[in-house]
Amino acid sequence: MALPVSPLAVPLPEMPAIAGVRLGVIEAGIRYKGRADLTMFEFPAGTSVAGVFTRNKCPGAPVDWCRAAMKSGKARALVVNAGNANVFTGKAGRETTKATAEAAAKLVGCKPTEVFLASTGVIGETLPHERLTAALPALFAALTPDRWAEAARGIMTTDTFPKGSVRTASIGGATVTIAGIAKGSGMIAPDMATMLSFIATDAKVPAAALQKLLAKGCDKTFNCVTVDSDTSTSDSVMVFATGQVKHPRVPAEGGAVLKDFARALNEVLHDLALQVARDGEGAQKLVTINVTGAVSAKSAHRIAMSIANSPLVKTAIAGEDANWGRIVMAVGKAGEPADRDKLSVAVGGVWMAQEGGVVPGYDETPVVAHMKGREVEITVDIGLGKGKATAWTCDLTHGYIDINGSYRS
């Protein structure tokens, strides 16, 4: 099903080659016809890896494989297929991951446990690994350093535009580059939608330090984004550090030497996460939700996500209806400390309700004008403490129903 490009789409940036990384795509005929659906990355010996995966209790076979492989902290390849999630496929799913990893490892010349896997698409259908393994030799032979844009498109499912981000950072005076791609449009409420993101850097960062930075960064970015409140069985974010740039040694625990690297990595994660929200299925508006005055940052996050996941809030935004009562409802149902008579709500910077009631003389005109735009900002002050958090979502339109009502057909 061809989908119109989201009105919130942003252009794919120029994706530079990352020293040591070769990548490419090929049409394996997994589900789609006439488009690439199999992507491969090759990394040099010595590449470290970190990963954050779904907390869904019914994960896909590739997630189980990666969690086990991640223990070594070493990577030589990544293989990603679109069109079939390889989830709820039992023994056949496990056999597919094993066969794919072994085939890729043979081509690269490494251990199967140094091959990482990801799949996205339909749940519950057996993934024929013969198509994957048959396509891998030609794919591997065509790998080059400059095919990032093709890879960003190759991992898409219901996405309407490819997603990429690039930043540079300094480690001890040496410049390193971080580049990443992501896919995701529906089943999005990452909890670490079918949400996948793959990032590479030419820096030399030990796996333990990389893991720490990635987990912390995801908590403030991917884990603050939602399209429909559904946590995918396949959510995976992985970072690969090739170590091809010479810079001062980074201790296993990381530390101050990685301060600027952490800043750049967080910017890439944030950029990609917002692009996923911009491409929410049927989305017409990007919504930013700021919560302040909560009893803790964790409480603020839960309240922000309660607002972001509310179908009533999201449909009001779709209808450009300044119904602040729905926002109050979403705060109250979050299960977090809140006092109705201390609560304040603003949309587009205009305070609509304060201290449990509508602001005297409140004029809805500027709020309505703000809601007609492509980006909507909601601010809620709980009035109980100093905890704050931000979440991002999109509106809920009939387009979401149209897309998901015919997803398998």
KOLGUMI-517666 format. One record per residue: x, y, z negated of N, C-alpha, C in turn; residue in one letter. Coordinates in steps of 0.02 Angstrom, whole numbers. Layout:
REM KOLGUMI-517666
R X Y Z X Y Z X Y Z a;
...
//
This chain:
REM KOLGUMI-517666
R 42 -59 0 0 0 0 44 62 0 m;
R 39 103 53 77 164 57 45 217 13 a;
R 83 247 -32 57 297 -78 84 365 -60 l;
R 43 418 -65 68 485 -53 120 504 -105 p;
R 169 543 -85 222 564 -131 193 608 -185 v;
R 212 596 -247 188 635 -303 200 709 -292 s;
R 151 752 -308 162 824 -302 213 851 -351 p;
R 232 809 -399 281 828 -450 352 802 -432 l;
R 359 773 -373 422 742 -353 478 794 -350 a;
R 538 771 -366 598 812 -358 644 776 -309 v;
R 684 814 -271 728 781 -222 783 740 -254 p;
R 802 687 -220 858 646 -243 922 687 -235 l;
R 962 694 -288 1024 732 -281 1075 694 -239 p;
R 1126 728 -217 1180 694 -183 1216 649 -233 e;
R 1216 584 -218 1243 535 -265 1314 518 -245 m;
R 1364 539 -283 1434 527 -265 1455 455 -278 p;
R 1506 433 -245 1535 368 -260 1565 369 -330 a;
R 1557 315 -366 1588 307 -432 1646 258 -424 i;
R 1705 280 -442 1765 239 -432 1755 169 -460 a;
R 1766 119 -417 1760 49 -437 1693 18 -422 g;
R 1642 59 -405 1575 32 -394 1562 24 -319 v;
R 1540 -36 -299 1515 -47 -231 1443 -72 -237 r;
R 1400 -49 -192 1330 -68 -198 1297 -70 -130 l;
R 1237 -99 -128 1201 -104 -65 1134 -135 -74 g;
R 1095 -136 -20 1027 -164 -21 1017 -207 41 v;
R 966 -251 37 949 -293 93 876 -314 88 i;
R 847 -333 143 778 -358 144 781 -434 135 e;
R 755 -457 77 755 -529 62 686 -560 72 a;
R 635 -520 85 568 -547 96 536 -575 34 g;
R 550 -546 -23 523 -572 -86 448 -559 -90 i;
R 427 -499 -73 356 -483 -70 341 -432 -15 r;
R 385 -381 -11 374 -328 36 398 -348 106 y;
R 367 -319 156 388 -330 225 414 -264 255 k;
R 470 -270 289 497 -211 322 532 -162 277 g;
R 554 -183 218 591 -138 173 639 -178 130 r;
R 693 -145 109 742 -177 65 710 -191 -2 a;
R 724 -250 -29 695 -268 -94 746 -304 -139 d;
R 808 -308 -117 861 -339 -157 921 -292 -158 l;
R 943 -275 -218 997 -227 -228 1053 -260 -268 t;
R 1115 -245 -251 1172 -273 -286 1225 -220 -300 m;
R 1254 -223 -360 1311 -182 -379 1369 -229 -393 f;
R 1429 -209 -373 1489 -245 -393 1534 -197 -433 e;
R 1562 -222 -488 1606 -182 -531 1674 -214 -537 f;
R 1726 -175 -547 1794 -203 -553 1804 -239 -619 p;
R 1854 -282 -621 1872 -316 -684 1886 -264 -737 a;
R 1865 -277 -797 1875 -230 -852 1817 -184 -865 g;
R 1764 -189 -824 1705 -147 -834 1669 -167 -898 t;
R 1653 -117 -938 1614 -129 -999 1541 -114 -985 s;
R 1496 -143 -1025 1425 -135 -1012 1387 -127 -1078 v;
R 1333 -88 -1075 1287 -80 -1131 1216 -83 -1104 a;
R 1170 -106 -1145 1101 -112 -1121 1050 -104 -1176 g;
R 993 -76 -1158 936 -71 -1202 877 -101 -1166 v;
R 840 -144 -1199 788 -183 -1165 721 -177 -1201 f;
R 669 -199 -1166 601 -195 -1192 593 -228 -1260 t;
R 547 -201 -1300 529 -234 -1363 464 -273 -1354 r;
R 439 -276 -1293 380 -317 -1278 396 -390 -1297 n;
R 350 -423 -1331 363 -491 -1356 355 -544 -1302 k;
R 338 -523 -1241 334 -571 -1185 381 -548 -1130 c;
R 447 -545 -1143 494 -518 -1095 504 -564 -1035 p;
R 529 -535 -981 543 -573 -921 607 -614 -929 g;
R 615 -664 -887 675 -706 -889 739 -666 -879 a;
R 740 -615 -835 801 -575 -827 820 -538 -891 p;
R 771 -516 -930 786 -482 -993 820 -530 -1041 v;
R 793 -591 -1047 825 -642 -1090 897 -656 -1067 d;
R 906 -661 -1001 973 -674 -974 1021 -618 -994 w;
R 999 -555 -984 1043 -498 -997 1060 -491 -1071 c;
R 1011 -504 -1113 1025 -499 -1185 1080 -548 -1206 r;
R 1077 -608 -1178 1128 -657 -1194 1196 -638 -1164 a;
R 1195 -614 -1101 1257 -596 -1067 1289 -534 -1098 a;
R 1248 -491 -1127 1273 -427 -1154 1321 -438 -1213 m;
R 1320 -496 -1243 1362 -508 -1302 1436 -503 -1287 k;
R 1456 -517 -1225 1527 -513 -1207 1549 -441 -1195 s;
R 1502 -397 -1179 1519 -327 -1165 1554 -316 -1099 g;
R 1556 -369 -1056 1592 -364 -992 1544 -375 -934 k;
R 1556 -340 -878 1513 -347 -820 1554 -344 -756 a;
R 1532 -383 -707 1562 -381 -640 1510 -369 -585 r;
R 1446 -381 -601 1395 -373 -549 1326 -362 -580 a;
R 1282 -332 -540 1212 -323 -558 1171 -339 -496 l;
R 1119 -380 -505 1074 -398 -450 1003 -380 -470 v;
R 968 -342 -429 901 -318 -444 854 -334 -387 v;
R 797 -363 -402 747 -374 -349 683 -337 -365 n;
R 648 -314 -314 583 -281 -321 529 -325 -290 a;
R 468 -321 -317 412 -358 -289 388 -416 -332 g;
R 432 -442 -375 416 -498 -419 454 -489 -484 n;
R 418 -486 -541 450 -471 -605 483 -531 -638 a;
R 471 -592 -612 497 -653 -643 481 -654 -718 n;
R 417 -643 -733 392 -642 -801 336 -694 -807 v;
R 334 -729 -863 283 -780 -876 287 -834 -822 f;
R 350 -853 -808 362 -904 -756 397 -966 -784 t;
R 404 -970 -850 429 -1029 -883 497 -1054 -859 g;
R 503 -1120 -852 565 -1152 -831 587 -1127 -763 k;
R 540 -1117 -717 558 -1093 -650 591 -1025 -653 a;
R 568 -982 -698 598 -916 -705 669 -920 -731 g;
R 680 -964 -778 748 -972 -805 795 -1001 -752 r;
R 770 -1047 -713 811 -1076 -660 829 -1024 -607 e;
R 783 -977 -594 797 -924 -546 852 -879 -570 t;
R 849 -859 -633 902 -815 -659 970 -851 -657 t;
R 972 -913 -677 1034 -951 -677 1062 -958 -606 k;
R 1019 -976 -558 1041 -986 -489 1065 -920 -458 a;
R 1030 -866 -473 1049 -801 -446 1116 -778 -474 t;
R 1124 -785 -539 1187 -765 -571 1245 -807 -546 a;
R 1235 -871 -538 1289 -915 -514 1308 -898 -442 e;
R 1258 -884 -400 1272 -867 -330 1311 -802 -325 a;
R 1290 -752 -365 1324 -687 -364 1395 -694 -392 a;
R 1402 -732 -445 1467 -742 -476 1517 -774 -428 a;
R 1493 -821 -389 1536 -855 -340 1562 -805 -289 k;
R 1520 -759 -267 1540 -709 -218 1590 -659 -247 l;
R 1578 -639 -309 1620 -588 -341 1685 -619 -368 v;
R 1681 -682 -389 1738 -714 -419 1741 -702 -494 g;
R 1685 -714 -527 1682 -702 -599 1638 -755 -632 c;
R 1628 -749 -697 1585 -795 -733 1512 -774 -722 k;
R 1465 -821 -721 1394 -803 -714 1371 -756 -769 p;
R 1400 -762 -828 1381 -719 -884 1405 -648 -876 t;
R 1444 -634 -825 1465 -565 -810 1421 -535 -755 e;
R 1369 -571 -736 1319 -547 -688 1256 -529 -725 v;
R 1232 -468 -715 1171 -445 -748 1114 -442 -697 f;
R 1053 -453 -722 996 -461 -678 938 -418 -700 l;
R 897 -397 -653 835 -361 -668 785 -375 -612 a;
R 722 -381 -631 669 -393 -583 610 -349 -600 s;
R 574 -327 -549 515 -285 -560 462 -302 -508 t;
R 400 -299 -529 345 -316 -483 290 -355 -517 g;
R 259 -399 -481 202 -437 -506 223 -486 -560 v;
R 182 -491 -613 194 -538 -668 157 -603 -655 i;
R 188 -660 -672 154 -724 -670 161 -763 -606 g;
R 198 -736 -558 210 -772 -496 282 -796 -492 e;
R 292 -858 -474 360 -886 -470 402 -848 -419 t;
R 462 -831 -440 509 -796 -396 551 -848 -359 l;
R 544 -855 -294 583 -905 -257 656 -885 -251 p;
R 698 -917 -293 769 -897 -294 805 -913 -229 h;
R 776 -958 -189 808 -974 -125 814 -912 -81 e;
R 764 -868 -84 766 -807 -44 820 -760 -70 r;
R 828 -758 -135 880 -716 -165 949 -742 -146 l;
R 961 -805 -161 1028 -832 -150 1046 -834 -76 t;
R 996 -843 -32 1010 -843 40 1030 -774 65 a;
R 1002 -722 33 1016 -653 56 1080 -625 26 a;
R 1104 -653 -28 1161 -624 -64 1226 -620 -23 l;
R 1245 -672 14 1309 -666 51 1312 -607 99 p;
R 1259 -597 138 1258 -540 184 1256 -474 146 a;
R 1219 -473 91 1217 -413 50 1285 -397 22 l;
R 1318 -447 -6 1384 -436 -36 1434 -412 17 f;
R 1431 -440 77 1478 -421 130 1470 -348 151 a;
R 1411 -319 138 1398 -251 161 1402 -199 105 a;
R 1425 -220 47 1430 -172 -8 1481 -117 7 l;
R 1463 -55 -9 1508 2 -2 1498 48 -62 t;
R 1542 97 -72 1535 142 -130 1480 195 -122 p;
R 1454 204 -62 1412 263 -49 1339 248 -33 d;
R 1311 195 -62 1243 176 -45 1194 186 -104 r;
R 1208 235 -146 1166 249 -203 1094 267 -183 w;
R 1087 308 -132 1020 329 -111 978 269 -88 a;
R 1010 223 -52 974 163 -30 955 119 -90 e;
R 1000 116 -139 986 76 -199 928 106 -238 a;
R 924 172 -242 870 205 -278 803 188 -246 a;
R 802 181 -179 740 163 -145 727 88 -148 r;
R 780 49 -149 772 -24 -148 741 -53 -211 g;
R 746 -17 -267 719 -43 -330 648 -19 -343 i;
R 619 20 -299 552 48 -308 497 -4 -300 m;
R 441 6 -337 380 -33 -325 325 17 -307 t;
R 286 39 -357 234 89 -343 261 160 -347 t;
R 326 168 -357 357 234 -357 342 268 -290 d;
R 336 334 -292 325 371 -230 386 411 -208 t;
R 437 414 -251 500 446 -230 558 414 -269 f;
R 617 412 -237 676 384 -271 701 431 -325 p;
R 729 402 -378 749 442 -436 824 433 -449 k;
R 860 489 -453 931 486 -467 954 546 -505 g;
R 1012 541 -538 1039 597 -576 1114 589 -581 s;
R 1149 645 -582 1223 645 -585 1246 701 -633 v;
R 1296 686 -673 1327 736 -716 1402 721 -720 r;
R 1441 771 -738 1512 761 -752 1526 780 -824 t;
R 1580 752 -851 1599 766 -920 1675 765 -926 a;
R 1698 788 -982 1770 789 -995 1786 743 -1054 s;
R 1836 700 -1044 1863 659 -1098 1937 676 -1104 i;
R 1955 712 -1155 2025 731 -1164 2054 770 -1106 g;
R 2014 811 -1074 2037 852 -1018 2030 820 -950 g;
R 2013 756 -948 2002 721 -884 1928 722 -867 a;
R 1913 734 -804 1843 737 -782 1819 668 -762 t;
R 1762 648 -790 1730 585 -772 1660 599 -746 v;
R 1633 552 -708 1568 561 -677 1520 507 -701 t;
R 1458 526 -710 1405 480 -730 1349 486 -678 i;
R 1330 431 -647 1276 431 -598 1227 376 -615 a;
R 1163 390 -605 1113 340 -622 1051 344 -578 g;
R 1016 288 -572 953 285 -537 902 252 -583 i;
R 838 262 -567 785 232 -607 725 218 -563 a;
R 683 173 -585 619 162 -553 567 155 -608 k;
R 507 179 -593 453 173 -641 398 221 -621 g;
R 335 197 -626 279 238 -606 217 220 -648 s;
R 208 156 -660 153 132 -702 178 80 -750 g;
R 136 60 -798 157 17 -854 217 49 -888 m;
R 209 113 -906 264 152 -933 251 175 -1004 i;
R 283 144 -1052 290 168 -1120 350 132 -1148 a;
R 409 146 -1120 469 109 -1139 478 107 -1214 p;
R 493 50 -1241 503 42 -1313 566 0 -1322 d;
R 618 22 -1317 683 -7 -1330 721 24 -1386 m;
R 390 59 -810 360 12 -856 368 -38 -818 a;
R 349 -52 -793 405 -87 -764 458 -36 -750 t;
R 494 -18 -801 541 37 -798 612 9 -799 m;
R 651 25 -748 720 3 -744 764 63 -732 l;
R 823 63 -761 872 116 -747 942 87 -751 s;
R 983 105 -701 1052 80 -697 1099 139 -689 f;
R 1149 143 -732 1194 200 -735 1265 175 -732 i;
R 1308 211 -695 1379 192 -691 1422 253 -703 a;
R 1479 242 -733 1527 296 -745 1597 269 -732 t;
R 1642 314 -711 1711 294 -700 1754 301 -763 d;
R 1722 318 -819 1757 325 -883 1774 256 -911 a;
R 1822 254 -956 1840 191 -990 1815 196 -1062 k;
R 1757 166 -1073 1724 170 -1139 1711 100 -1164 v;
R 1736 83 -1223 1723 16 -1250 1649 1 -1256 p;
R 1631 -62 -1249 1561 -82 -1249 1524 -60 -1312 a;
R 1556 -66 -1370 1523 -49 -1433 1507 26 -1435 a;
R 1553 68 -1414 1541 140 -1413 1487 158 -1362 a;
R 1490 125 -1304 1441 137 -1251 1371 117 -1275 l;
R 1366 61 -1309 1302 37 -1335 1272 87 -1384 q;
R 1314 113 -1428 1291 161 -1478 1263 224 -1445 k;
R 1299 250 -1396 1278 310 -1361 1213 298 -1322 l;
R 1208 240 -1289 1149 226 -1249 1087 219 -1292 l;
R 1093 182 -1346 1035 171 -1390 1010 237 -1419 a;
R 1057 279 -1441 1038 344 -1469 1007 389 -1416 k;
R 1036 388 -1356 1010 430 -1302 941 409 -1279 g;
R 929 343 -1275 863 319 -1254 808 338 -1303 c;
R 825 341 -1367 775 358 -1417 747 428 -1406 d;
R 787 473 -1378 766 542 -1367 742 555 -1296 k;
R 746 504 -1253 728 515 -1182 677 463 -1158 t;
R 700 405 -1137 654 354 -1111 601 334 -1162 f;
R 619 332 -1226 570 312 -1277 524 369 -1297 n;
R 530 425 -1264 485 482 -1276 442 496 -1214 c;
R 441 449 -1168 402 457 -1106 347 404 -1104 v;
R 289 424 -1081 234 375 -1072 191 397 -1013 t;
R 169 348 -975 120 360 -922 52 333 -943 v;
R 52 272 -972 -11 239 -986 -12 199 -1051 d;
R 39 206 -1092 46 173 -1157 65 99 -1153 s;
R 75 73 -1093 89 1 -1085 164 -12 -1079 d;
R 191 -48 -1128 262 -65 -1129 275 -125 -1085 t;
R 313 -116 -1032 325 -169 -984 364 -227 -1014 s;
R 355 -285 -983 393 -344 -1001 463 -343 -973 t;
R 479 -292 -932 542 -292 -895 587 -232 -910 s;
R 565 -185 -953 603 -124 -965 677 -139 -979 d;
R 721 -108 -940 792 -118 -949 830 -55 -929 s;
R 875 -33 -972 921 22 -956 991 -4 -968 v;
R 1033 -2 -918 1102 -26 -925 1152 25 -900 m;
R 1208 29 -935 1262 74 -916 1326 33 -906 v;
R 1360 47 -851 1421 11 -834 1479 61 -830 f;
R 1532 49 -867 1590 94 -868 1650 59 -836 a;
R 1670 83 -777 1722 48 -739 1793 61 -762 t;
R 1804 116 -799 1870 130 -825 1922 149 -773 g;
R 1901 176 -717 1947 192 -662 1980 260 -668 q;
R 1956 303 -713 1986 369 -724 2031 365 -786 v;
R 2091 392 -779 2138 391 -836 2122 449 -882 k;
R 2113 433 -945 2100 484 -996 2122 457 -1063 h;
R 2125 498 -1116 2145 473 -1181 2104 413 -1203 p;
R 2135 368 -1238 2102 307 -1260 2042 323 -1305 r;
R 1988 287 -1293 1927 295 -1333 1924 238 -1384 v;
R 1920 254 -1448 1916 201 -1499 1853 158 -1490 p;
R 1854 98 -1516 1797 53 -1509 1733 84 -1536 a;
R 1740 125 -1589 1680 155 -1619 1661 221 -1585 e;
R 1700 243 -1535 1685 305 -1501 1713 365 -1538 g;
R 1671 409 -1562 1694 466 -1601 1694 531 -1561 g;
R 1730 581 -1589 1729 649 -1563 1754 654 -1491 a;
R 1798 608 -1470 1825 611 -1402 1769 602 -1350 v;
R 1714 574 -1370 1659 561 -1323 1602 613 -1329 l;
R 1615 668 -1363 1562 718 -1374 1533 744 -1308 k;
R 1577 764 -1262 1552 790 -1199 1523 735 -1155 d;
R 1552 676 -1159 1525 618 -1122 1455 603 -1146 f;
R 1444 605 -1211 1377 592 -1238 1328 644 -1213 a;
R 1350 707 -1211 1306 760 -1185 1285 746 -1113 r;
R 1333 727 -1071 1318 714 -1001 1274 652 -992 a;
R 1288 599 -1030 1247 539 -1027 1175 554 -1047 l;
R 1167 592 -1101 1099 610 -1123 1062 651 -1070 n;
R 1098 694 -1035 1067 734 -982 1043 689 -925 e;
R 1083 639 -907 1062 592 -855 1001 553 -877 v;
R 1002 528 -939 945 490 -965 881 533 -966 l;
R 889 595 -989 832 641 -994 804 657 -924 h;
R 848 670 -878 828 686 -809 790 628 -779 d;
R 816 568 -785 783 509 -756 717 495 -790 l;
R 714 503 -856 651 491 -893 596 538 -870 a;
R 613 601 -861 562 649 -838 541 635 -766 l;
R 587 611 -725 567 593 -657 517 536 -657 q;
R 525 489 -703 477 435 -709 408 463 -727 v;
R 406 510 -774 342 541 -793 313 580 -734 a;
R 355 612 -696 332 650 -637 301 605 -584 r;
R 321 541 -585 296 494 -535 244 447 -564 d;
R 215 466 -621 162 425 -650 108 411 -599 g;
R 83 351 -599 34 330 -549 -27 377 -549 e;
R -38 410 -493 -94 456 -485 -82 524 -517 g;
R -23 537 -543 -10 599 -580 -13 661 -536 a;
R -42 713 -566 -44 778 -534 -11 831 -578 q;
R 0 815 -641 29 864 -688 79 830 -735 k;
R 134 863 -748 182 841 -798 165 877 -864 l;
R 163 839 -918 141 866 -982 197 859 -1034 v;
R 215 914 -1066 264 915 -1120 227 926 -1185 t;
R 241 884 -1235 207 889 -1300 259 900 -1354 i;
R 256 957 -1386 302 974 -1440 266 970 -1507 n;
R 292 932 -1553 263 927 -1620 314 954 -1670 v;
R 293 1000 -1711 336 1028 -1764 299 1022 -1831 t;
R 337 1034 -1884 306 1036 -1950 283 971 -1978 g;
R 306 915 -1951 288 849 -1978 331 832 -2038 a;
R 313 779 -2074 350 762 -2134 419 733 -2118 v;
R 428 708 -2056 492 681 -2034 494 681 -1958 s;
R 554 672 -1931 560 668 -1858 524 606 -1831 a;
R 527 551 -1868 493 490 -1847 418 500 -1846 k;
R 392 535 -1896 320 549 -1899 300 594 -1841 s;
R 341 644 -1827 328 690 -1771 326 652 -1705 a;
R 372 604 -1697 374 564 -1635 309 524 -1627 h;
R 287 493 -1680 226 452 -1677 165 496 -1660 r;
R 163 555 -1688 107 600 -1673 110 623 -1601 i;
R 170 640 -1577 178 663 -1508 157 608 -1459 a;
R 177 547 -1474 159 491 -1429 84 475 -1433 m;
R 53 486 -1491 -19 476 -1497 -56 525 -1452 s;
R -33 586 -1450 -64 636 -1405 -50 617 -1333 i;
R 12 599 -1318 32 583 -1250 -5 523 -1222 a;
R -23 476 -1266 -56 415 -1244 -132 418 -1245 n;
R -160 473 -1268 -232 478 -1274 -265 485 -1205 s;
R -307 438 -1185 -343 446 -1121 -386 508 -1119 p;
R -415 527 -1176 -457 587 -1178 -417 650 -1169 l;
R -358 654 -1199 -315 712 -1189 -292 715 -1116 v;
R -272 658 -1089 -245 655 -1022 -298 670 -968 k;
R -359 647 -980 -412 663 -932 -434 735 -937 t;
R -431 764 -997 -447 835 -1004 -396 877 -965 a;
R -333 857 -968 -281 892 -930 -293 884 -855 i;
R -312 824 -835 -327 812 -764 -384 857 -741 a;
R -434 867 -785 -491 909 -768 -480 982 -783 g;
R -420 999 -806 -401 1069 -822 -450 1098 -873 e;
R -468 1056 -922 -515 1075 -975 -475 1089 -1039 d;
R -479 1149 -1064 -442 1169 -1124 -476 1144 -1187 a;
R -483 1079 -1194 -520 1048 -1249 -471 1030 -1304 n;
R -456 1078 -1347 -406 1066 -1399 -431 1018 -1453 w;
R -498 1007 -1456 -524 959 -1505 -497 889 -1493 g;
R -484 871 -1429 -457 805 -1414 -385 798 -1440 r;
R -348 853 -1439 -280 852 -1466 -281 841 -1541 i;
R -327 875 -1576 -335 865 -1648 -353 793 -1663 v;
R -398 765 -1623 -417 694 -1632 -355 649 -1627 m;
R -314 661 -1577 -255 618 -1566 -205 625 -1622 a;
R -199 684 -1652 -156 693 -1711 -183 651 -1768 v;
R -248 655 -1779 -278 620 -1835 -276 545 -1831 g;
R -276 517 -1769 -278 444 -1762 -208 414 -1763 k;
R -156 456 -1766 -87 431 -1764 -68 391 -1826 a;
R -106 401 -1880 -90 365 -1942 -34 396 -1981 g;
R -15 457 -1963 39 493 -1997 10 548 -2041 e;
R 48 570 -2091 23 624 -2135 4 686 -2095 p;
R -56 710 -2106 -81 770 -2073 -136 800 -2116 a;
R -140 866 -2116 -191 902 -2154 -229 946 -2105 d;
R -292 930 -2096 -333 967 -2048 -329 1043 -2058 r;
R -326 1065 -2121 -329 1136 -2135 -261 1171 -2130 d;
R -209 1134 -2111 -143 1163 -2099 -121 1156 -2027 k;
R -163 1125 -1987 -145 1107 -1919 -153 1167 -1872 l;
R -106 1174 -1824 -109 1227 -1774 -97 1196 -1705 s;
R -134 1220 -1654 -129 1192 -1587 -122 1249 -1537 v;
R -73 1242 -1491 -63 1291 -1438 -56 1256 -1371 a;
R -80 1287 -1319 -71 1263 -1250 -44 1321 -1209 v;
R 12 1308 -1175 43 1361 -1135 67 1420 -1176 g;
R 84 1407 -1239 109 1461 -1282 55 1502 -1315 g;
R -8 1486 -1304 -64 1523 -1334 -94 1481 -1391 v;
R -93 1508 -1451 -120 1472 -1508 -196 1473 -1505 w;
R -226 1415 -1504 -298 1408 -1497 -332 1396 -1564 m;
R -299 1355 -1605 -326 1337 -1670 -272 1341 -1723 a;
R -289 1367 -1780 -243 1372 -1836 -282 1363 -1901 q;
R -250 1330 -1949 -279 1321 -2016 -349 1291 -2014 e;
R -356 1240 -1970 -419 1202 -1970 -475 1232 -1931 g;
R -463 1284 -1892 -517 1312 -1852 -491 1352 -1794 g;
R -537 1375 -1752 -518 1414 -1693 -490 1482 -1715 v;
R -441 1506 -1679 -410 1571 -1693 -461 1627 -1680 v;
R -471 1672 -1728 -519 1727 -1718 -501 1767 -1655 p;
R -551 1778 -1614 -539 1817 -1553 -503 1779 -1498 g;
R -499 1713 -1506 -464 1671 -1456 -493 1681 -1386 y;
R -449 1694 -1338 -468 1704 -1268 -442 1644 -1228 d;
R -486 1605 -1200 -467 1545 -1165 -439 1559 -1095 e;
R -445 1619 -1070 -426 1635 -1001 -354 1616 -984 t;
R -304 1638 -1024 -235 1619 -1006 -221 1544 -1013 p;
R -257 1511 -1057 -248 1439 -1066 -274 1402 -1004 v;
R -332 1422 -980 -360 1392 -920 -313 1403 -860 v;
R -286 1463 -855 -239 1477 -801 -177 1432 -805 a;
R -152 1422 -866 -94 1379 -876 -109 1307 -856 h;
R -168 1283 -872 -186 1213 -858 -197 1200 -785 m;
R -205 1252 -745 -212 1243 -673 -145 1232 -639 k;
R -90 1242 -676 -24 1232 -648 -3 1159 -646 g;
R 54 1144 -618 79 1076 -613 111 1052 -678 r;
R 131 1098 -722 163 1079 -784 125 1110 -843 e;
R 107 1069 -890 67 1090 -947 107 1077 -1011 v;
R 106 1127 -1056 142 1120 -1120 93 1124 -1178 e;
R 97 1076 -1222 56 1073 -1283 103 1077 -1343 i;
R 86 1120 -1391 124 1124 -1453 77 1114 -1512 t;
R 98 1071 -1557 59 1058 -1618 104 1067 -1678 v;
R 83 1110 -1725 120 1116 -1788 79 1084 -1843 d;
R 109 1034 -1876 73 996 -1927 69 1034 -1993 i;
R 118 1077 -2005 116 1119 -2064 135 1086 -2130 g;
R 170 1029 -2126 186 992 -2187 261 985 -2201 l;
R 303 997 -2152 375 986 -2162 416 1015 -2106 g;
R 474 984 -2094 520 1010 -2043 532 960 -1986 k;
R 496 904 -1986 505 854 -1934 479 879 -1867 g;
R 517 865 -1814 495 886 -1747 514 834 -1695 k;
R 478 834 -1640 490 786 -1585 456 812 -1522 a;
R 480 787 -1465 451 804 -1401 437 741 -1362 t;
R 380 738 -1329 362 682 -1286 339 709 -1219 a;
R 343 667 -1168 323 687 -1101 274 635 -1073 w;
R 224 659 -1038 176 615 -1006 150 648 -943 t;
R 98 620 -915 65 649 -857 -11 645 -868 c;
R -48 677 -825 -121 673 -831 -145 605 -807 d;
R -208 590 -822 -238 527 -803 -294 541 -752 l;
R -282 521 -690 -329 536 -636 -359 471 -608 t;
R -407 479 -563 -437 420 -532 -386 383 -489 h;
R -333 418 -469 -281 386 -430 -249 328 -467 g;
R -244 333 -533 -215 278 -573 -257 215 -566 y;
R -323 224 -568 -368 167 -560 -362 137 -490 i;
R -360 180 -440 -355 156 -371 -293 114 -361 d;
R -235 137 -387 -172 102 -378 -172 35 -414 i;
R -194 35 -476 -190 -26 -517 -248 -74 -504 n;
R -303 -49 -477 -358 -93 -460 -343 -137 -401 g;
R -293 -118 -361 -276 -157 -301 -203 -176 -299 s;
R -170 -178 -357 -97 -188 -360 -75 -253 -329 y;
R -112 -308 -340 -90 -373 -314 -116 -388 -244 r;
R -162 -346 -220 -193 -361 -154 -157 -327 -98 s;
//
